[in-house]
Amino acid sequence: MRLWMALRPHRLPLALVVLAAAAVLDLYYANSPHAVIEFDSQNSLGTPTYLGAARDLLHGHVFSTGRLPGYPLLLAILGASGGSYGPLLAVQAVMFLAVIALTYWIAWSALRRRWIAFAVALLMATDVYAAAYSKEVLSESLALILVAGLLVALVSFVAQPRPSIVWTIAALATATTFTRPEWTFLPLALCVYFAVWALVRSLPRRVIVHGLAATAACYLVIGGYVAGNAVFNGYAGTSEINNISLLGKVMQYDMQLEAPARYRTQALVVDQYVNVTHLNVWHLITEHPEFAANHYALSGDLSRAAILADPVKFVRLSIGLALTHNADVDEPLLHVSTSGAFRLPLRALAHYTSARYAAFWLLPALAVLWVLYPLVFSFRRAPTPTLPPAGRGSFPDAMGPVALVALYGVLVIAFGGFDEYGRYHTVFLPASMIVVWGTLLFNVEIASQVPNRLGALTAALVVIELAAIVLLAREPGAGLAAVVSAVVLAAQGTLLWAWQRRAMSVPR
């Protein structure tokens, strides 16, 4: 009853954004109601591996070097491992609707303006690429709702730090690591972030103790899975696909010839695929079994040696990717039947979605800003003049961990992924939406509420940021993106600092 009363002012906007998301799903399913089985004849690492892992679970094989057990467990529970996909599609559609509602709640908890939360959630609801994963037999739907739930727990923790929320965060973070391998270090990143938080903002000692215990428990579970893989499969790791990703990165950066002399023969083979035949890592490991033997050990060893031979180059190129690939869209994963209904509206919606992804050029700069802002500035002295206080914390606090999740995703994918950036970014799309569009809309709020020079400067900043988005979409490049990111970071940070100073100068 208490929750229902708390939701009372939000029932209409929540209902509208969920209905919008349901409409997008209806259009997509009406065009083609069948499950999408992703299968690449070159690598065979799409849907079939998830289904195989689900069947293995049903036969009692918990540990796998190919796929983490999170999504296969869902497939096994819903009967998809036997080829019946109806229940799975229904659950994944409900997951997408739930993500929309959670996105609204996260945005409102962080920004404390219903119109901004509604706008951000509506952008998410009309994202046809995100909705499309409800028909895919891939792990994105499960990972998306787990990360959205994690964001809810994080903003709840900032509002009222409690041990129970600490353990909820740990449980959701652990579940996410068992769904997508790139999220393995997220619990550690959250622990470090809130450790700094505890130093500069203070947290109850009891909460700190529970936080350390929860992080340790998270990695005990992960360590147990690694140990199980070592015992039963002869591979001490979470997923052997990490070795393939490393080789893909080395090929992407053309670093294969930098490997030490002991790998010279194999490096020359890799170089042929990079600079002569121009084929990818999947062709290489298929046509040269030695790179796939023993859980792709040669692929991983050669790649690590090449990266360690020139780590500066690897970091420089990876940072360039972190600045330039946030607006990517994986169009092949949107399956619109040319003979199905509503194909023209769906294509128009896809074009609109892809166009507004250009705003994510600002994601790295704004994510860094919001990660640092609650740690650098103190908001205890006075509530803001334009926004009501958010529980025990004020507005910018909750943006910190939301931005941290987005920044973690950007960096781990840039440093560890070599293709399908749009697909991997979908998992933390709610955080990206709130960080980028929430900031832009909050600037509009400041400009409309704060008179005189600060309001005019804020309006000018909005125009500058929109112009930067257009410029980077037309002239993409790491150098220009770095300059624009630095300017946006400095300008947006200065604005928020001036806005907060003004708030503190207003008599209470």
C-alpha positions in Angstrom: 0.0 0.0 0.0 2.8 2.4 0.9 4.5 1.8 -2.5 1.2 2.3 -4.3 0.8 5.6 -2.6 4.3 6.6 -3.4 3.7 5.8 -7.1 0.5 7.9 -7.2 2.0 11.0 -8.7 3.7 8.8 -11.3 0.9 6.5 -12.4 0.0 8.5 -15.6 3.6 9.1 -16.9 4.5 5.5 -16.1 1.4 4.2 -17.8 2.1 6.3 -20.9 5.7 5.2 -21.4 4.8 1.5 -20.8 2.0 1.8 -23.4 4.4 3.4 -25.8 6.8 0.5 -25.3 4.0 -2.0 -25.7 3.0 -0.3 -29.0 6.5 -0.6 -30.4 6.6 -4.3 -29.4 3.2 -4.9 -31.0 4.4 -3.4 -34.3 7.6 -5.5 -34.2 5.8 -8.7 -33.4 3.0 -8.0 -35.9 5.7 -7.7 -38.6 7.1 -11.1 -37.7 6.0 -13.0 -34.6 8.7 -15.6 -34.6 11.8 -15.9 -32.5 15.1 -14.8 -34.1 17.8 -17.5 -34.1 21.1 -15.8 -34.6 23.6 -18.1 -36.2 26.9 -17.3 -37.8 28.2 -20.1 -40.0 31.7 -18.9 -39.4 31.8 -18.9 -35.6 28.7 -20.8 -34.4 28.7 -18.6 -31.3 25.2 -17.2 -31.6 22.0 -18.8 -30.4 23.1 -22.4 -30.7 25.7 -22.1 -28.0 23.1 -20.7 -25.5 20.7 -23.5 -26.4 23.5 -26.1 -26.0 24.4 -24.6 -22.6 20.8 -24.8 -21.5 20.6 -28.5 -22.5 23.8 -29.1 -20.6 22.2 -27.5 -17.5 19.3 -29.8 -17.8 21.7 -32.7 -17.7 23.4 -31.5 -14.6 26.5 -29.8 -16.2 26.7 -26.5 -14.4 30.1 -25.4 -15.5 30.9 -24.3 -19.1 33.8 -22.7 -20.7 31.6 -21.3 -23.6 28.6 -19.6 -22.1 28.0 -18.3 -18.6 25.0 -20.0 -17.0 22.7 -17.0 -16.5 20.8 -16.9 -19.8 21.0 -20.7 -20.4 19.3 -21.1 -17.0 16.4 -18.9 -18.2 16.2 -20.9 -21.5 16.1 -24.2 -19.5 13.4 -22.9 -17.1 11.2 -21.7 -19.9 11.6 -24.7 -22.1 13.4 -23.0 -25.0 16.2 -25.6 -25.0 13.7 -27.9 -26.6 12.7 -25.5 -29.3 9.6 -24.0 -27.7 10.2 -20.2 -27.8 6.8 -18.8 -27.0 7.2 -18.5 -23.2 10.7 -17.1 -23.7 9.5 -14.3 -26.1 6.6 -13.5 -23.7 8.9 -13.2 -20.7 11.5 -11.1 -22.7 8.7 -8.8 -23.9 7.6 -8.3 -20.2 11.3 -7.7 -19.3 11.5 -4.9 -21.9 8.3 -3.3 -20.5 9.7 -3.6 -17.0 13.0 -1.9 -18.1 11.0 1.1 -19.4 9.2 1.5 -16.0 12.5 1.1 -14.2 14.2 3.7 -16.4 11.5 6.2 -15.5 12.0 5.5 -11.8 15.8 5.7 -12.0 15.6 9.0 -13.9 13.1 10.5 -11.5 15.1 9.3 -8.5 18.2 11.0 -9.9 16.8 14.1 -11.5 13.6 14.7 -9.4 11.6 16.1 -12.3 8.7 14.1 -13.7 8.8 15.6 -17.1 12.5 14.8 -17.5 12.0 11.2 -16.3 9.0 10.9 -18.7 11.1 12.2 -21.6 14.0 9.9 -20.9 11.8 6.8 -20.4 9.9 7.7 -23.6 13.1 7.7 -25.6 13.9 4.3 -24.2 10.4 3.1 -24.9 10.6 4.0 -28.6 14.0 2.5 -29.1 13.2 -0.2 -31.6 16.7 -1.7 -31.5 16.4 -2.3 -27.7 12.9 -3.7 -28.2 14.1 -6.0 -30.9 16.1 -8.1 -28.4 12.9 -9.4 -26.9 12.7 -11.6 -30.0 16.3 -12.6 -30.0 17.5 -15.8 -28.3 20.5 -13.9 -26.9 21.4 -12.8 -23.4 20.8 -9.0 -23.9 17.2 -9.0 -22.6 18.2 -10.7 -19.3 21.3 -8.5 -18.9 19.3 -5.4 -19.7 16.8 -5.9 -16.9 19.5 -7.0 -14.4 21.5 -3.8 -15.0 18.3 -1.7 -14.8 17.4 -3.4 -11.5 21.0 -2.8 -10.3 20.6 0.9 -11.1 17.4 1.1 -9.0 19.3 -0.5 -6.1 22.1 2.0 -6.5 20.0 5.1 -6.5 18.0 3.7 -3.5 21.3 3.1 -1.7 22.4 6.7 -2.3 19.1 8.0 -0.9 19.2 5.8 2.2 22.3 3.6 2.7 21.3 0.4 4.3 22.9 -3.1 4.6 19.9 -4.7 2.9 20.4 -2.6 -0.2 24.1 -3.4 -0.2 23.3 -7.1 -0.5 20.7 -6.4 -3.1 23.3 -4.6 -5.2 25.8 -7.5 -4.7 23.2 -10.0 -5.8 22.2 -8.2 -8.9 25.8 -7.4 -9.8 26.7 -11.1 -9.4 23.8 -12.2 -11.5 24.9 -9.7 -14.2 28.5 -11.2 -14.2 27.0 -14.6 -14.8 25.1 -13.3 -17.8 27.7 -11.2 -19.6 31.5 -11.9 -19.0 32.5 -8.2 -19.5 30.7 -7.3 -16.3 32.9 -9.4 -14.1 34.8 -6.4 -12.6 31.7 -4.3 -12.0 31.3 -5.3 -8.4 34.9 -4.3 -7.7 34.3 -0.9 -9.5 31.3 -0.3 -7.4 33.2 -1.2 -4.2 36.0 1.2 -5.0 33.6 4.0 -5.9 31.7 3.7 -2.7 34.9 3.4 -0.7 35.9 6.8 -2.0 32.4 7.9 -1.3 32.7 6.8 2.3 35.9 8.8 2.7 34.5 12.1 1.3 30.8 11.9 2.1 30.9 9.5 5.1 28.9 6.3 5.3 27.8 4.4 8.5 30.5 1.9 9.6 27.9 -0.9 9.6 27.2 -0.2 5.9 30.9 -0.2 5.0 31.4 -3.5 6.7 28.4 -5.0 4.8 29.7 -3.5 1.6 33.1 -5.2 2.0 31.5 -8.5 2.9 29.1 -8.3 0.0 31.9 -7.7 -2.5 33.9 -10.6 -1.0 30.9 -12.8 -1.3 30.4 -11.8 -4.9 33.9 -12.8 -5.9 33.8 -16.0 -3.8 30.9 -17.0 -6.0 32.7 -16.0 -9.2 35.9 -17.7 -7.9 33.9 -20.9 -7.1 32.7 -21.0 -10.7 36.3 -20.5 -12.0 37.5 -23.3 -9.8 34.7 -25.5 -11.0 35.6 -24.8 -14.6 39.2 -25.7 -13.8 38.3 -29.0 -12.2 35.6 -30.2 -14.6 36.7 -28.5 -17.9 40.4 -27.8 -17.5 40.0 -24.1 -17.9 40.5 -21.7 -15.0 38.3 -18.8 -16.1 34.8 -17.7 -16.6 34.6 -18.0 -20.4 37.1 -19.0 -23.0 35.5 -16.5 -25.4 37.7 -13.9 -23.6 40.7 -15.4 -25.5 38.9 -14.9 -28.8 38.1 -11.3 -27.8 41.8 -10.6 -27.1 42.8 -11.9 -30.5 40.1 -9.9 -32.1 41.4 -6.7 -30.4 45.0 -7.4 -31.5 43.8 -7.9 -35.1 41.6 -4.8 -34.9 44.7 -2.7 -33.8 47.1 -4.5 -36.2 49.4 -5.4 -33.3 50.0 -9.1 -34.1 53.6 -8.6 -35.3 54.5 -6.9 -32.0 54.2 -10.3 -30.2 57.6 -11.7 -29.0 59.8 -13.8 -31.3 58.5 -17.1 -30.0 55.1 -16.3 -31.6 56.6 -15.2 -34.9 55.2 -18.0 -37.0 51.7 -17.7 -35.6 51.8 -13.9 -35.8 52.6 -14.1 -39.5 49.5 -16.3 -39.9 47.4 -13.7 -38.1 49.0 -10.9 -40.2 47.8 -12.6 -43.4 44.2 -12.4 -42.2 44.6 -8.7 -41.2 46.5 -7.3 -44.1 46.1 -9.7 -47.0 42.8 -11.5 -47.0 41.1 -8.9 -44.6 39.2 -11.6 -42.8 38.2 -11.5 -39.2 39.1 -13.6 -36.1 36.3 -16.0 -36.7 37.7 -17.0 -40.0 41.1 -17.4 -38.5 40.2 -19.7 -35.6 37.9 -21.8 -38.0 40.6 -22.3 -40.7 43.5 -22.7 -38.2 42.4 -25.1 -35.5 45.7 -24.5 -33.5 44.3 -21.1 -32.5 41.1 -22.8 -31.1 42.8 -25.7 -29.3 42.9 -26.0 -25.5 40.2 -23.3 -25.0 41.8 -20.9 -27.5 45.0 -20.8 -25.4 47.3 -19.8 -28.3 44.9 -17.0 -29.3 45.0 -15.6 -25.7 48.7 -16.1 -25.1 49.8 -14.5 -28.4 47.4 -11.6 -27.8 48.5 -10.9 -24.3 52.1 -11.0 -25.3 51.5 -8.5 -28.2 49.5 -6.1 -25.9 52.2 -6.2 -23.2 54.8 -5.5 -25.8 53.2 -2.1 -26.5 50.6 -1.3 -23.8 50.7 2.4 -24.5 49.4 1.8 -28.1 46.8 -0.5 -26.8 45.5 2.0 -24.3 45.6 4.9 -26.7 43.6 3.0 -29.4 41.1 1.7 -26.8 40.5 5.2 -25.5 39.9 6.3 -29.0 37.2 3.6 -29.3 35.7 4.7 -26.0 35.3 8.1 -27.5 34.0 7.2 -31.0 31.8 4.1 -30.8 29.0 5.0 -28.4 26.6 6.0 -31.1 27.0 2.7 -33.0 23.9 0.7 -34.0 23.9 -2.9 -35.0 21.4 -2.8 -37.8 21.6 -6.5 -38.7 20.1 -7.4 -35.4 16.9 -5.6 -36.3 14.8 -8.1 -38.3 12.0 -6.3 -40.2 10.3 -8.6 -42.7 9.9 -6.9 -46.1 6.7 -8.9 -46.6 5.3 -8.3 -43.0 3.0 -5.7 -41.7 4.1 -2.2 -40.5 7.5 -2.5 -42.2 7.5 1.2 -43.2 6.7 2.6 -39.7 9.3 0.2 -38.2 12.0 1.4 -40.7 11.1 5.0 -39.9 11.3 4.3 -36.2 14.6 2.6 -36.7 15.9 5.6 -38.6 14.7 8.0 -35.9 16.3 5.8 -33.2 19.6 5.6 -35.0 19.7 9.4 -35.6 19.2 10.2 -31.9 22.0 7.8 -30.9 24.3 10.5 -32.1 23.8 12.2 -28.7 25.9 9.4 -27.2 29.0 11.1 -28.6 28.7 13.1 -25.4 28.4 10.0 -23.2 32.1 9.7 -22.1 32.5 13.3 -21.1 29.1 13.5 -19.2 29.7 10.1 -17.5 33.1 11.2 -16.2 31.6 14.4 -15.0 28.8 12.7 -13.0 31.1 10.0 -11.6 33.3 12.7 -10.1 30.8 15.4 -9.2 29.3 13.8 -6.1 32.8 13.0 -4.8 34.3 16.5 -5.4 31.4 18.7 -4.3 29.5 18.6 -1.1 25.7 19.2 -1.1 24.9 19.1 2.6 24.7 22.8 3.2 21.5 23.6 1.3 18.9 22.0 -1.0 18.8 23.3 -4.6 16.5 26.2 -5.3 14.8 24.6 -8.3 14.6 21.0 -7.3 13.3 19.3 -4.1 15.8 17.2 -2.1 16.0 13.5 -3.0 15.6 11.7 0.3 18.7 12.1 2.4 20.8 13.2 -0.6 20.4 15.9 -3.1 20.0 15.7 -6.8 23.6 15.1 -8.1 24.3 12.2 -5.7 22.3 9.5 -7.5 23.8 10.5 -10.8 27.2 9.3 -9.6 26.6 5.5 -9.5 24.3 5.7 -12.6 27.1 7.4 -14.5 29.6 4.9 -13.1 27.7 2.0 -14.7 27.6 3.8 -18.0 31.3 4.6 -17.9 32.3 1.1 -16.9 30.3 -0.3 -19.8 31.9 2.2 -22.3 35.5 1.4 -21.0 35.2 -2.4 -20.7 33.7 -2.8 -24.1 36.2 -0.4 -25.7 39.1 -2.3 -24.1 37.7 -5.8 -24.5 35.4 -5.8 -27.5 36.2 -5.6 -31.2 32.9 -5.5 -33.0 29.1 -5.2 -32.4 29.6 -2.2 -30.1 25.9 -1.2 -30.5 24.8 -4.6 -29.3 27.0 -4.6 -26.2 26.0 -1.0 -25.3 22.3 -2.0 -25.2 22.9 -3.7 -21.8 23.5 -0.3 -20.1 21.3 1.8 -22.3 19.1 3.1 -19.5 22.2 4.5 -17.8 23.4 6.1 -21.0 20.0 7.6 -21.7 19.8 9.2 -18.2 23.4 10.5 -18.3 23.2 12.1 -21.7 19.5 13.0 -22.3 18.9 13.6 -18.6 21.8 16.1 -18.5 20.6 17.9 -21.6 17.1 18.2 -20.3 18.3 19.2 -16.9 20.2 22.0 -18.5 16.9 23.1 -20.1 15.3 23.0 -16.6 18.1 25.2 -15.2 17.8 27.7 -18.1 14.0 28.0 -17.5 14.2 28.3 -13.7 17.4 30.4 -13.1 17.1 34.0 -14.2 19.8 36.4 -15.4 23.2 35.4 -16.6 23.4 31.8 -15.4 20.1 31.0 -17.2 21.4 32.5 -20.5 24.7 30.7 -20.2 22.9 27.4 -19.6 20.7 27.9 -22.7 23.9 28.7 -24.7 25.5 25.5 -23.4 22.5 23.4 -24.6 22.9 24.9 -28.1 26.7 24.2 -28.0 26.2 20.6 -26.9 23.6 20.0 -29.6 25.9 21.5 -32.2 28.7 19.3 -30.9 26.5 16.2 -31.5 25.8 17.3 -35.1 29.5 18.0 -35.7 30.7 14.7 -34.4 28.0 12.8 -36.3 29.2 14.4 -39.5 33.0 14.4 -38.8 33.7 11.4 -36.6 37.2 11.0 -35.3 39.0 10.3 -32.1 40.9 13.6 -32.1 37.9 15.8 -32.6 35.9 13.7 -30.1 38.6 14.1 -27.5 38.6 17.9 -27.9 34.8 18.2 -27.8 34.6 15.9 -24.8 37.2 18.0 -22.9 35.2 21.2 -23.7 31.9 19.7 -22.8 33.3 18.3 -19.5 34.7 21.6 -18.5 31.7 23.7 -19.6 29.1 21.4 -18.1 31.1 21.0 -14.9 31.5 24.8 -14.6 27.8 25.2 -15.1 26.9 22.7 -12.4 29.4 24.3 -10.0 27.9 27.8 -10.6 24.4 26.4 -10.2 25.3 24.7 -6.9 27.1 27.9 -5.6 24.0 29.9 -6.3 21.9 27.2 -4.5 24.1 27.5 -1.4 23.9 31.3 -1.4 20.1 31.3 -1.3 18.9 31.7 2.3 17.1 28.6 3.6 
